Amino acid sequence: MQKIKSLMARQGLKSPQESITDLSPVENLRIPSKEELRELREQPIDPLAEQEMIESIEEKLPAELNLLELEEYKDRLKKQQAAVSKKVADLILEKQPSYVKELERVTALQTNLQLAAVICTNARRQLSVSKEGFTEASLGLLANQRRRQLLTGLLKSLRTIKTLQRTDVRLSEMLEEEDYPGAIQLCLECQKAASTFKHYSCISELNSKLQDTLEQIEEQLDVALSKTCKHFDVAHYTKVQLAYTLLGKTQTAMDQLHMHFTQAIHNTVFQVVLGYVELCAGNADTKFQKMQYKDLCTHITLDSYIPCLTDLCKALWEVMLSYHRTIQWHEEHDQQPATPTPDASQSDDLVVDRSYVKKKLEHGLTRIWQDVQLKVKAYILGTDMSNFKYDDFIVVLDVISRLMQVGEEFCGSKSEVLQESIKRQSVNYFKNYHRARLEELRMFLENETWELCPVKSNFNISQLHEFKFMDQCRSPTLSPSRQGTSIQIQGELSLFQQYLQDGNPFEMHFENKEEETEDVLASNGYESDELEKSAYQDYDSDSDVPEELKQDYVDEQTGDVPLKSVSRETIRSKKRSDYNLNKTNAPILTNTTLNVIRLVGKYMQMMNILKPIAFDVIHCVSQLFDYYLFAVYTLFGRNDMPVPSPSMPTHGGRESGPARVVGPACLYESSGLGLISSRLRTTLNRIQESLIDMESGGENASLHIPTEEKKEKVPSPHLSQMVVLTNGGTLYGLAQRVVATESLVFLAEQFESLQSQLDTMMPAAKKPFLQQFYSQTVSTASELRKPIYWIVAAKAIDYEQMLLLMSGVKWDIREIMSQHNIYVDVLLQEFEMFNKRLGEVSRHVRIPLPVSNVLWEHCIRLANRTLVEGYANVKKCSNEGRALMQLDFQQFLMKLEKLTDLRPIPDKEFVETYIKAYYLTENDMEQFIKNHREYSMKQLANLVNVCLGSHINKKARQKLLAAIDDIDRPKR
């Protein structure tokens, strides 16, 4: 365009603006002249073309100028110029139509631009008129309207800000009303509104104030959350959880809740114990507030120990119940369908929160129970309970047992911490308690007069208070406070179900023992025999006697003492040897026996409540029985008083029992049968070694016995001076011996009835001990009848007098006698007197059939052994003398059978066989010696010397005597 303008300038053309007024629509374009064309040819079209043209000229001035050459060069250049110019002119002429056409378009454009300029000028003039007449007024109205709208919005904002400024008052009111969700909702809305008006300078201060208020709400919300740890309220907790949900801090709330439960446990137990300590301390200025809980527990007095423990467990129950109800609330809440939200991320967050809360609560169960155990453990071990009364200690065990039951229902825990702590205290307490009870038992035994304790015929140990717990364990409807760990929950409900809304499992109502009565003692102190007889008849009535008790002594007849010939018909008939037909079949026991039974009940009650020490307690229970058995044996089964008798050597008899009676009584032992079985002897030795302090009272007592071992042993009791065992008129204390022995048998029967109960309490690994105790100790009680009643039998009959009378009989007679010797009548008189005295004793103490049978058996055996001993003292004897021996013995048997119903007569064959041996030949005698080792060496030697003396030579006699000596040698 610039080139065209320059060309037009050179041609003398004006610009469109300059020539617009001079042009007409029909003016023709002027064609340039030759000179203009020539001039145009001379003008370069384009600098690049000019440069190409110049570069195409190859000739250049030489280095050395030559005029001729320059002229030639000039001409050549002119020719070239002419050629170029011609070419340019040709090109211009060739393009001229295009140029003209384009020039016309430019001219038309210039015309259009002029018209547009005129239109714009007119429009401006008209707009100016419109502005002056209309626009300024209208726009003013619009501006005012816009300003009004702005001011209205500003007023609304100011009112909102004013409301925000007054929100703190409402928030305070809502917090006082504990409307935490509403307060948080309002505060969040205020914060959102404040962010809308943050462009106002006053809002920044309000934002800060709202943030402080929100933090204050969170603090009060935390306090409200802590209140649920002690007293859970569904509505209150629902508000708190909703508030935390609005804050988006559900997980934080759960973390805080567990911290509050831990703190609640600590604060609760501390305040309870502190209250009792300060109450007991009175005005003493001790800084208990600053003490650690563990140290504080050591200041609890014995009188306040149980009330404090009960209140402690009550308070801890409230905390655990609140936690249980918290879990229950979340379980019910999780079952409700979640509110659908458009935001999927919120639903995911809700699922995560619920999962976290569930896991946290499940984990918290064990943690909270562990805290409870540790607090109670510190309390339990803080006091030495070794001096507690038994009933108080049982209450402690009962409370702890109930607490362990709570723990098992709370989180399935076995409460190892509590079990270990209470086991330590129980073992310590029970060791001291048992030691005191053994000493007490020794004192009772030493002061026992062995008089009959009158109890009713239907007496049963279940009637004693100490065994009431056994009925309660079997009855689910009784108060659970005395049932230990084997409680049957009412209606199969757990403690948390029973006491969910009201009550407390540690609000125990213990039985008032003073108001209870034991209807076990029979009436005594009868004014006349008729009253006594009528009373016995009342007791014998079948109306109040259970069937099993009617069979007690029938079973005893066939169980404890083997009777070889007692038939059912004989038992049903009235027997001469049954001295208890006019008495009721009430159990024979003493006050000491009753005391031992009560102790067993207390021990079992302790085992029932506290299973971990069951073995220790059962071991102590066995010691009670062991000591009673050993005491009865020591007091009545030994006899160190010699029986007055003439000088009489004892031959070859080895001792097989502790009853050392000098004289013919040793004949019984010489038989080799023995009064004490090997099992009973082993039991007595075991008791003496493990339980009896044999050196107590001596000058060098316990020098070689460790202190701990000595503490576990008890001195053997001595017999009360009021008990006389040397009076023949009372059959040497037979009444006391019967009461002592049969009370032991009765005690053994009670132990037998308790075996199944004890077996359930005993740990599986320790059950062999219990089985061994029953098989080797309890079952041997009835075996003590033999050594105890044998002492009476050995003294009741004057066997020495019979030997003296037999020694005066002449046996080498030559004619058959038809009259028996006088010693038989004397012996029968002794038995009649024994029978009479036995009847007199039975008027005071019922003599059971097994006892009378044992007494008669012992007396008859001793009498028969004495007969054999008397026959063995014979120096000379004829066949007629042997016939007299048989006559005497048959007379004795005939009269004896009228005095007793005992069949067969004990040792009848023993005497008959010995008498018949007088008729044996030499060969038969040798075989007799080998087969009959029940006879003593002296008795066998007498057969050889007296019977065969005149029929065999000296060598044969020495042979037989050597055979006798060989038989006797192992006994030495």
Stockholm file with secondary structure:
# STOCKHOLM 1.0

chainA/1-972         MQKIKSLMARQGLKSPQESITDLSPVENLRIPSKEELRELREQPIDPLAEQEMIESIEEKLPAELNLLELEEYKDRLKKQQAAVSKKVADLILEKQPSYVKELERVTALQTNLQLAAVICTNARRQLSVSKEGFTEASLGLLANQRRRQLLTGLLKSLRTIKTLQRTDVRLSEMLEEEDYPGAIQLCLECQKAASTFKHYSCISELNSKLQDTLEQIEEQLDVALSKTCKHFDVAHYTKVQLAYTLLGKTQTAMDQLHMHFTQAIHNTVFQVVLGYVELCAGNADTKFQKMQYKDLCTHITLDSYIPCLTDLCKALWEVMLSYHRTIQWHEEHDQQPATPTPDASQSDDLVVDRSYVKKKLEHGLTRIWQDVQLKVKAYILGTDMSNFKYDDFIVVLDVISRLMQVGEEFCGSKSEVLQESIKRQSVNYFKNYHRARLEELRMFLENETWELCPVKSNFNISQLHEFKFMDQCRSPTLSPSRQGTSIQIQGELSLFQQYLQDGNPFEMHFENKEEETEDVLASNGYESDELEKSAYQDYDSDSDVPEELKQDYVDEQTGDVPLKSVSRETIRSKKRSDYNLNKTNAPILTNTTLNVIRLVGKYMQMMNILKPIAFDVIHCVSQLFDYYLFAVYTLFGRNDMPVPSPSMPTHGGRESGPARVVGPACLYESSGLGLISSRLRTTLNRIQESLIDMESGGENASLHIPTEEKKEKVPSPHLSQMVVLTNGGTLYGLAQRVVATESLVFLAEQFESLQSQLDTMMPAAKKPFLQQFYSQTVSTASELRKPIYWIVAAKAIDYEQMLLLMSGVKWDIREIMSQHNIYVDVLLQEFEMFNKRLGEVSRHVRIPLPVSNVLWEHCIRLANRTLVEGYANVKKCSNEGRALMQLDFQQFLMKLEKLTDLRPIPDKEFVETYIKAYYLTENDMEQFIKNHREYSMKQLANLVNVCLGSHINKKARQKLLAAIDDIDRPKR
#=GR chainA/1-972 SS CHHHHHHHHHHTCCCHHHHTTTCCTTCCCCCCCHHHHHHHHHSCSCHHHHHHHHHHCCCCCCSSCCHHHHHHHHHHHHHHHHHHHHHHHHHHHHHHHHHHHHHHHHHHHHHHHHHHHHHHHHHHHHHHHHIIIIIHHHHHHHHHHHHHHHHHHHHHHHHHHHHHHTHHHHHHHHHHTTCHHHHHHHHHHHHHHHHHTTTSHHHHHHHHHHHHHHHHHHHHHHHHHHHTTTSCCHHHHHHHHHHHHHHTCHHHHHHHHHHHHHHHHHHHHHHHHHHHHHHHHTTCCCCGGGSCHHHHHTTCCHHHHHHHHHHHHHHHHHHHHHHHHHHHHHHHHHHSCCCCCSCHHHHHHHHHHHHHHHHHHHHHHHHHHHHHHHHHHHHHHTSCCTTCCHHHHHHHHHHHHHHHHHHHHHHCCCCHHHHHHHHHHHHHHHHHHHHHHHHHHHHHHHHCCCCCCCBCTTCCGGGSGGGHHHHHHHCTTSCGGGSGGGCCCGGGCCHHHHTSSSCCTTCCCCCCTTTCCCTTBCCCCCSSHHHHHHHHHHHHSTTSSCHHHHTHHHHHHHHTSCCSSCCHHHHHSCCTTCTTTTSCCCCCCCHHHHHHHHHHHHHHHHHHHCGGGHHHHHHHHHHHHHHHHHHHIIIIICCCSCCCCCCCCCCSCCCCSSCCCCSTTHHHHHTSCCSSCHHHHHHHHHHHHHTEETTTTSTTTTSSSCHHHHHTCEECCCCCTTCCCCCGGGTTTHHHHHHHHHHHHHHHHHHHHTHHHHHHHSCGGGHHHHHHHHHHTGGGGGGGHHHHHHHHHHHHSCHHHHHHHHHTSCCCCSSCCSSCCHHHHHHHHHHHHHHHHHHHHHTTSCCCHHHHHHHHHHHHHHHHHHHHHHHHTCSCCCHHHHHHHHHHHHHHHHHHHHHCCCSSCTTHHHHHHHHHGGGCCHHHHHHHHHHCTTSCHHHHHHIIIIISTTTSCHHHHHHHHHHHHHHHGGGC
#=GC SS_cons         CHHHHHHHHHHTCCCHHHHTTTCCTTCCCCCCCHHHHHHHHHSCSCHHHHHHHHHHCCCCCCSSCCHHHHHHHHHHHHHHHHHHHHHHHHHHHHHHHHHHHHHHHHHHHHHHHHHHHHHHHHHHHHHHHHIIIIIHHHHHHHHHHHHHHHHHHHHHHHHHHHHHHTHHHHHHHHHHTTCHHHHHHHHHHHHHHHHHTTTSHHHHHHHHHHHHHHHHHHHHHHHHHHHTTTSCCHHHHHHHHHHHHHHTCHHHHHHHHHHHHHHHHHHHHHHHHHHHHHHHHTTCCCCGGGSCHHHHHTTCCHHHHHHHHHHHHHHHHHHHHHHHHHHHHHHHHHHSCCCCCSCHHHHHHHHHHHHHHHHHHHHHHHHHHHHHHHHHHHHHHTSCCTTCCHHHHHHHHHHHHHHHHHHHHHHCCCCHHHHHHHHHHHHHHHHHHHHHHHHHHHHHHHHCCCCCCCBCTTCCGGGSGGGHHHHHHHCTTSCGGGSGGGCCCGGGCCHHHHTSSSCCTTCCCCCCTTTCCCTTBCCCCCSSHHHHHHHHHHHHSTTSSCHHHHTHHHHHHHHTSCCSSCCHHHHHSCCTTCTTTTSCCCCCCCHHHHHHHHHHHHHHHHHHHCGGGHHHHHHHHHHHHHHHHHHHIIIIICCCSCCCCCCCCCCSCCCCSSCCCCSTTHHHHHTSCCSSCHHHHHHHHHHHHHTEETTTTSTTTTSSSCHHHHHTCEECCCCCTTCCCCCGGGTTTHHHHHHHHHHHHHHHHHHHHTHHHHHHHSCGGGHHHHHHHHHHTGGGGGGGHHHHHHHHHHHHSCHHHHHHHHHTSCCCCSSCCSSCCHHHHHHHHHHHHHHHHHHHHHTTSCCCHHHHHHHHHHHHHHHHHHHHHHHHTCSCCCHHHHHHHHHHHHHHHHHHHHHCCCSSCTTHHHHHHHHHGGGCCHHHHHHHHHHCTTSCHHHHHHIIIIISTTTSCHHHHHHHHHHHHHHHGGGC
//
